[in-house]
Amino acid sequence: MRLNKLLCLALCLALLCGEESIPTVSAEVPAISVSVPTVSTEVQTTNRTISIEADFVNYASENKFVQASGNVIVVRGDTTLRAVSTTVNLDQKEILIREKFVLDRGQQQIAGTSLIYDYDHNVATGEDVGITLHNNKIKGSNVTILEDKIEIENSFQTSCTVEDNPCNHITAKHMTIYPEWGNVVNDGVVVYIFFLPVMYAPNSVSDLNGTTDSAYGAIPQLGRNPAEGNYAKAGWSYYQNEKINGTLDLQYLEKLGGRFGFTNNYKLDQANRGQLRLHYLTGLGGRMSYGFQHRTLLGVPRKDRSQIIDEFFNGIMPPGNNDYPEFSFDLTAREMEGYRWRSYRPKVGLTSPHYGIFNTGIDYSLSAYAANIVEEDVDNTQLLDQMGMLSGTQQYMQYNWEGKLERYFWLNNYGSFKPWVLFSNSAYYDQQTLAGYWTRLIYNAEYKKNWNSLDLTLGYKYTPEESGFSPFNSEDFYAGTSEEYRYGLGWRVFKNFKVNYAQIYSITERDIRDETYGAEFTFCHWKIFVNWSTYYNQFTFGGHL
């Protein structure tokens, strides 16, 4: 039946099991009366409604099918579906589209040529789809949206705004998005620069923000520091399932030999995750090192998977330590930290997120840990001699706590300004005897301003009291009042080339403490960087997408 005016029909449809009643609903159109089922769900106190708006509507097979065509708009909750034509199967509880469609759900959009939407189980399958996910454009031959994941076959992904000939993109045989775990997994990955394939990876694992992508770990990170000498570090990713993934690590350290092993990440649920590491170092007579870390977010509410995927489509990311307090447990042996081999037997800690103080705009955070620590000098490290550290092995208990207050000011066209104050206290015990302590109170202020081709950072640090007794060189330490300022400049010489310079100057000692020189080259969304620190005598070279 064809209608000459816009028709809007509300259909109350079932979500979960329940007793059905069949009331009669009359549309405001002459000579039409339609019966539709209404079922109350056990999850919500109100009925879930699907509304259909179209130019033409036809009811067939004793009102078991609703066929709509012409500017079709289907709305269910936060989901809006637009198509040329659609069919609603009331018996099978399905919406079928055989022509082009656009589905908006929350803050995400999916477009394609055909779609079958099972609204009873909240499952959708589509063909020739396109998705915009956090500034990444994704295409695929097929997509399946389940309650716990989104699967895309033969995917094409790019962050480039030029769609016809993107300057970079990756393809994968299979892409899986896990909103519950915050992972995006690609299998059979090929990385392209323009139309040229430059790298292959069996799989890659990244978070939903795209900030950590293990596919590019195979690109060696090059650098130099006093303890390791010249080094090259790379890792090939592997993927077991949505809860287990990691990298096979291969490193060359000029002064310490080869280092190889694996780093395995695991997730139990949204609140519990961790990492297990095992490596072997060929130098220094051969050394095994391992590390186990477990993190628990406290106070995370339990949610069913349908709620999690709804939040994902509305732009809500999985919970993290920016939102909830985090308990940590570490157990490590012979892992390099601060030019020393350090072992935790074990270490437990608690870190809070930033909390606001009423409506003042001031945030505070707290952290604390206790650890049984064993330290060993790295052989033939001149820096340790310069710092006056004792040789050999030391074992002690360390208790540390830290508090921070900060306030952020956004100055519109004049940049941003953030002052903060930090207090920390550490105590070192050797068999129940106080062997050292360290107390520090620091005031900081930082100003940032960005122009088209110039970035400016200015900082000031004031320490009214810094004192302690060092467990490393058995000497009293009292720094008294100290002041320093720091500034950084970034100049974009060309569109794709930027040079950076940063300096830390001690006002108290009237001397430059550190200078860092760097350069960044951007090509096809790849950022290649090189940095040199005069204080640490460290050179770093690398790249990422």
KOLNURO-280246 format. One line per 3 residues: their letters; for each residue x, y, z of C-alpha. Coordinates in steps of 0.1 Angstrom, whole numbers, plus 5000, padded with zeros to 4 digits. Layout:
% KOLNURO-280246
a	X:Y:Z | ...
% end
This chain:
% KOLNURO-280246
mrl	5000:5000:5000 | 5014:5034:4991 | 5009:5065:5012
nkl	5011:5101:5000 | 5024:5115:5033 | 5050:5106:5059
lcl	5040:5077:5082 | 5054:5072:5117 | 5046:5039:5133
alc	5057:5029:5168 | 5062:4991:5171 | 5067:4976:5206
lal	5089:4946:5201 | 5102:4919:5224 | 5138:4917:5238
lcg	5137:4888:5263 | 5114:4859:5272 | 5080:4870:5285
ees	5043:4865:5281 | 5030:4882:5249 | 4998:4902:5246
ipt	4984:4914:5213 | 4966:4948:5216 | 4954:4966:5185
vsa	4972:4998:5175 | 4956:5020:5148 | 4978:5042:5126
evp	4965:5077:5118 | 4959:5067:5081 | 4924:5061:5066
ais	4913:5024:5064 | 4944:5009:5081 | 4944:4990:5113
vsv	4975:4971:5124 | 4981:4946:5153 | 5017:4945:5167
ptv	5030:4925:5196 | 5042:4942:5228 | 5064:4923:5253
ste	5078:4936:5286 | 5114:4927:5293 | 5127:4914:5325
vqt	5157:4937:5323 | 5139:4971:5321 | 5107:4983:5336
tnr	5096:5000:5304 | 5091:4985:5270 | 5118:4988:5243
tis	5102:5006:5213 | 5112:5005:5177 | 5098:5033:5156
iea	5097:5032:5118 | 5094:5063:5096 | 5090:5060:5058
dfv	5073:5073:5027 | 5055:5040:5020 | 5046:5011:5043
nya	5030:4978:5035 | 5017:4951:5059 | 5018:4915:5047
sen	5011:4879:5059 | 4985:4889:5085 | 5007:4917:5097
kfv	5037:4894:5104 | 5058:4915:5080 | 5062:4953:5079
qas	5077:4965:5046 | 5088:5001:5044 | 5104:5020:5015
gnv	5115:5055:5007 | 5136:5075:5032 | 5133:5048:5058
ivv	5144:5057:5094 | 5143:5030:5121 | 5150:5041:5157
rgd	5155:5017:5186 | 5171:5032:5218 | 5203:5049:5208
ttl	5204:5031:5174 | 5192:5049:5143 | 5190:5030:5110
rav	5186:5048:5076 | 5179:5029:5044 | 5161:5030:5011
stt	5139:5001:5020 | 5135:4976:5049 | 5115:4946:5061
vnl	5106:4939:5097 | 5099:4902:5104 | 5079:4902:5136
dqk	5080:4864:5140 | 5118:4861:5136 | 5123:4895:5153
eil	5146:4906:5125 | 5151:4938:5104 | 5163:4930:5069
ire	5179:4955:5045 | 5189:4945:5010 | 5201:4979:4998
kfv	5224:5005:5012 | 5221:5015:5048 | 5237:5037:5075
ldr	5235:5027:5111 | 5243:5052:5138 | 5247:5037:5173
gqq	5258:5061:5200 | 5289:5079:5187 | 5298:5053:5161
qia	5286:5049:5125 | 5284:5018:5103 | 5275:5019:5066
gts	5270:4990:5041 | 5250:4975:5013 | 5229:4949:5033
liy	5221:4942:5069 | 5202:4916:5090 | 5195:4929:5125
dyd	5183:4904:5151 | 5168:4928:5177 | 5158:4900:5200
hnv	5194:4890:5206 | 5209:4923:5196 | 5231:4908:5169
atg	5237:4923:5135 | 5254:4911:5103 | 5262:4933:5073
edv	5281:4933:5040 | 5305:4958:5024 | 5306:4978:5055
git	5324:5009:5066 | 5330:5020:5102 | 5345:5051:5117
lhn	5363:5042:5150 | 5381:5069:5169 | 5393:5088:5138
nki	5401:5055:5120 | 5382:5046:5089 | 5376:5008:5086
kgs	5361:4989:5057 | 5354:4952:5053 | 5335:4927:5032
nvt	5314:4915:5062 | 5308:4926:5097 | 5291:4908:5126
ile	5282:4926:5158 | 5278:4903:5187 | 5272:4910:5224
dki	5309:4907:5232 | 5328:4916:5200 | 5327:4930:5165
eie	5342:4909:5137 | 5352:4923:5103 | 5364:4902:5074
nsf	5390:4915:5048 | 5394:4947:5067 | 5410:4979:5054
qts	5420:5005:5080 | 5435:5040:5077 | 5438:5072:5097
ctv	5444:5093:5065 | 5417:5118:5055 | 5423:5110:5017
edn	5402:5080:5010 | 5409:5074:4973 | 5447:5071:4977
pcn	5455:5071:5015 | 5491:5077:5023 | 5490:5049:5048
hit	5468:5020:5055 | 5468:4984:5068 | 5449:4954:5056
akh	5440:4923:5076 | 5422:4890:5068 | 5403:4893:5100
mti	5397:4921:5125 | 5381:4916:5159 | 5371:4944:5182
ype	5366:4935:5219 | 5349:4964:5238 | 5350:4945:5271
wgn	5388:4941:5270 | 5396:4973:5251 | 5415:4954:5223
vvn	5416:4956:5185 | 5431:4924:5170 | 5441:4921:5134
dgv	5452:4887:5118 | 5473:4886:5087 | 5484:4923:5087
vvy	5500:4941:5058 | 5512:4977:5063 | 5511:5000:5032
iff	5527:5033:5024 | 5505:5046:4996 | 5501:5015:4974
lpv	5534:4998:4984 | 5534:4970:5010 | 5563:4976:5035
mya	5557:4952:5063 | 5538:4920:5072 | 5529:4908:5107
pns	5510:4876:5116 | 5488:4897:5139 | 5487:4930:5158
vsd	5470:4939:5191 | 5462:4975:5199 | 5439:4993:5223
lng	5407:5010:5213 | 5425:5044:5212 | 5451:5031:5189
ttd	5479:5042:5212 | 5498:5008:5215 | 5501:4987:5184
say	5523:4956:5187 | 5525:4952:5149 | 5551:4979:5148
gai	5572:4964:5176 | 5591:4945:5149 | 5606:4979:5138
pql	5639:4980:5159 | 5643:5008:5184 | 5679:5020:5181
grn	5698:5039:5208 | 5728:5042:5231 | 5732:5046:5269
pae	5761:5041:5293 | 5749:5008:5308 | 5739:4990:5276
gny	5761:5008:5250 | 5746:5008:5215 | 5714:4988:5213
aka	5687:4976:5190 | 5654:4963:5205 | 5625:4946:5186
gws	5596:4924:5194 | 5573:4902:5173 | 5537:4901:5185
yyq	5516:4869:5191 | 5480:4865:5199 | 5464:4836:5217
nek	5429:4849:5223 | 5412:4881:5235 | 5426:4876:5270
ing	5462:4865:5262 | 5487:4882:5239 | 5523:4893:5239
tld	5556:4897:5221 | 5587:4876:5214 | 5616:4899:5223
lqy	5650:4901:5206 | 5675:4927:5217 | 5712:4934:5210
lek	5731:4953:5238 | 5766:4962:5230 | 5780:4959:5265
lgg	5757:4932:5278 | 5753:4908:5249 | 5721:4895:5233
rfg	5688:4894:5253 | 5658:4873:5241 | 5626:4860:5256
ftn	5589:4868:5257 | 5565:4893:5273 | 5530:4879:5278
nyk	5500:4901:5287 | 5468:4886:5302 | 5433:4899:5312
ldq	5409:4882:5336 | 5382:4908:5335 | 5378:4945:5332
anr	5393:4950:5367 | 5422:4924:5366 | 5451:4923:5342
gql	5488:4915:5343 | 5520:4906:5326 | 5546:4878:5327
rlh	5581:4883:5313 | 5610:4858:5309 | 5643:4868:5293
ylt	5679:4854:5290 | 5710:4876:5287 | 5740:4861:5271
glg	5765:4886:5285 | 5780:4888:5321 | 5782:4850:5322
grm	5746:4845:5313 | 5717:4857:5333 | 5680:4848:5335
syg	5655:4875:5344 | 5618:4873:5350 | 5590:4896:5359
fqh	5554:4891:5371 | 5530:4920:5375 | 5494:4920:5384
rtl	5471:4950:5385 | 5436:4952:5401 | 5412:4982:5397
lgv	5392:4986:5429 | 5355:4994:5428 | 5348:4986:5391
prk	5311:4977:5388 | 5302:4945:5371 | 5284:4949:5338
drs	5269:4924:5313 | 5283:4923:5279 | 5254:4940:5262
qii	5258:4970:5285 | 5295:4971:5277 | 5290:4971:5240
def	5263:4998:5243 | 5288:5020:5262 | 5315:5013:5236
fng	5292:5026:5208 | 5286:5057:5230 | 5324:5064:5232
imp	5329:5050:5268 | 5362:5032:5271 | 5370:5003:5294
pgn	5378:5014:5330 | 5414:5023:5338 | 5436:5037:5366
ndy	5425:5072:5356 | 5391:5064:5370 | 5396:5038:5398
pef	5422:5031:5425 | 5447:5005:5414 | 5464:4978:5435
sfd	5496:4964:5421 | 5517:4933:5429 | 5552:4928:5414
lta	5576:4899:5416 | 5608:4903:5395 | 5643:4891:5394
rem	5674:4907:5378 | 5656:4933:5356 | 5676:4964:5347
egy	5663:4996:5363 | 5683:5028:5366 | 5716:5012:5355
rwr	5713:4985:5382 | 5699:4949:5383 | 5669:4951:5405
syr	5647:4923:5420 | 5614:4928:5438 | 5607:4900:5464
pkv	5579:4912:5462 | 5565:4947:5458 | 5529:4958:5466
glt	5515:4992:5458 | 5483:5013:5457 | 5477:5043:5434
sph	5447:5065:5434 | 5433:5084:5404 | 5429:5122:5405
ygi	5402:5133:5428 | 5387:5168:5428 | 5385:5189:5459
fnt	5349:5202:5459 | 5345:5228:5431 | 5379:5244:5435
gid	5394:5228:5403 | 5422:5214:5425 | 5429:5177:5421
ysl	5448:5154:5444 | 5463:5119:5441 | 5481:5095:5464
say	5504:5065:5459 | 5523:5041:5482 | 5542:5009:5480
aan	5563:4985:5501 | 5590:4963:5485 | 5617:4939:5495
ive	5645:4950:5470 | 5677:4933:5460 | 5701:4955:5439
edv	5732:4945:5419 | 5756:4968:5401 | 5759:4965:5364
dnt	5795:4954:5357 | 5819:4980:5343 | 5794:5009:5345
qll	5814:5041:5350 | 5783:5061:5359 | 5779:5041:5392
dqm	5815:5051:5402 | 5807:5087:5394 | 5777:5086:5417
gml	5796:5070:5445 | 5775:5039:5447 | 5788:5008:5465
sgt	5797:4977:5445 | 5782:4943:5451 | 5747:4933:5461
qqy	5724:4951:5485 | 5691:4939:5500 | 5667:4961:5519
mqy	5630:4969:5525 | 5617:5002:5511 | 5585:5020:5521
nwe	5574:5049:5500 | 5544:5072:5498 | 5537:5102:5477
gkl	5510:5129:5475 | 5503:5154:5448 | 5481:5185:5444
ery	5476:5201:5410 | 5454:5227:5393 | 5450:5232:5356
fwl	5443:5266:5340 | 5432:5269:5303 | 5441:5304:5291
nny	5424:5301:5257 | 5446:5318:5231 | 5474:5323:5257
gsf	5481:5286:5262 | 5478:5266:5294 | 5493:5268:5329
kpw	5495:5241:5356 | 5510:5244:5391 | 5514:5214:5413
vlf	5531:5204:5446 | 5545:5170:5454 | 5556:5155:5487
sns	5573:5121:5489 | 5589:5101:5517 | 5609:5069:5514
ayy	5624:5048:5542 | 5650:5020:5538 | 5653:4992:5563
dqq	5680:4965:5566 | 5668:4937:5589 | 5645:4959:5610
tla	5671:4987:5612 | 5666:5020:5595 | 5694:5022:5569
gyw	5683:5053:5550 | 5655:5077:5543 | 5646:5104:5518
trl	5622:5133:5522 | 5613:5157:5494 | 5589:5185:5490
iyn	5587:5200:5455 | 5567:5229:5440 | 5563:5230:5402
aey	5548:5252:5376 | 5545:5247:5339 | 5533:5269:5310
kkn	5526:5257:5275 | 5518:5275:5243 | 5515:5262:5207
wns	5516:5283:5176 | 5514:5271:5140 | 5552:5264:5137
ldl	5565:5269:5172 | 5559:5251:5205 | 5570:5266:5238
tlg	5572:5250:5273 | 5584:5269:5304 | 5588:5253:5338
yky	5600:5261:5373 | 5608:5238:5402 | 5615:5248:5438
tpe	5625:5224:5465 | 5626:5241:5500 | 5639:5209:5517
esg	5654:5177:5504 | 5673:5156:5529 | 5680:5120:5538
fsp	5705:5093:5546 | 5716:5073:5516 | 5716:5035:5518
fns	5738:5034:5487 | 5769:5054:5498 | 5763:5055:5536
edf	5764:5093:5538 | 5741:5119:5552 | 5725:5139:5524
yag	5710:5174:5528 | 5704:5194:5497 | 5686:5222:5514
tse	5668:5247:5491 | 5672:5242:5454 | 5657:5259:5423
eyr	5658:5251:5387 | 5640:5262:5356 | 5634:5243:5323
ygl	5623:5253:5289 | 5616:5236:5257 | 5613:5248:5221
gwr	5599:5229:5191 | 5602:5245:5157 | 5584:5230:5127
vfk	5609:5239:5100 | 5589:5223:5073 | 5554:5207:5072
nfk	5569:5173:5079 | 5601:5182:5098 | 5604:5195:5134
vny	5634:5201:5156 | 5633:5202:5194 | 5655:5215:5222
aqi	5650:5213:5260 | 5672:5225:5288 | 5672:5221:5326
ysi	5692:5248:5344 | 5700:5247:5381 | 5696:5282:5396
ter	5712:5269:5428 | 5743:5255:5411 | 5743:5280:5383
dir	5749:5252:5358 | 5730:5234:5331 | 5719:5200:5344
det	5707:5185:5311 | 5702:5193:5275 | 5681:5173:5250
yga	5683:5177:5213 | 5658:5161:5190 | 5643:5160:5156
eft	5610:5145:5142 | 5603:5136:5106 | 5567:5128:5097
fch	5560:5109:5065 | 5527:5094:5056 | 5516:5095:5093
wki	5548:5077:5103 | 5568:5097:5129 | 5606:5090:5129
fvn	5624:5106:5158 | 5660:5110:5171 | 5669:5123:5206
wst	5702:5129:5224 | 5705:5136:5262 | 5738:5152:5274
yyn	5732:5143:5311 | 5724:5106:5305 | 5747:5104:5275
qft	5719:5086:5258 | 5709:5085:5221 | 5675:5072:5209
fgg	5662:5066:5174 | 5629:5050:5165 | 5596:5054:5146
hl	5559:5047:5150 | 5526:5052:5132
% end
